[in-house]
Amino acid sequence: MVNTLSVWLLVAGFLGAGLVNAIGPAATRSDFARWGYPRWWGRFTGGLEMVSAVLIALPVSRVVGLALGAAIIAAAVLTVLRHREFKHLAPLGVFVAVIALAGISS
């Protein structure tokens, strides 16, 4: 039950984050620019997040999706810490916890 819930929370979370990053509202584009990433980085990140969501949703590729998702979140945490924008840590912490829950049972 917990594993199923954590998997679908991750799918929804990565899909939602991926869409936001790929569409690139002004605030999101501003964050990426302030952090020194190229203009296309948001779309690239969004694409990776959506791929991660699909991989996590499919049992045969779930472990690969979890690894990709963990790498994405690790990069985001490092970026946020490097730039001291700690307000972004709470949602990233939720992703870390849910990835850990899903990974324990996979």
Buried (B, 14 or more C-beta within 10 A) or exposed (E): EEBEEBBBBBBEBBBEBBEBBBEBEEEBBEBBEEBEBEEEBBBBBBEBBBBBBBBBBEEEBBBBBBBBBBEBBEEBBEBBEEEEEEEBBEBBEEBBEBBEBBBEEB
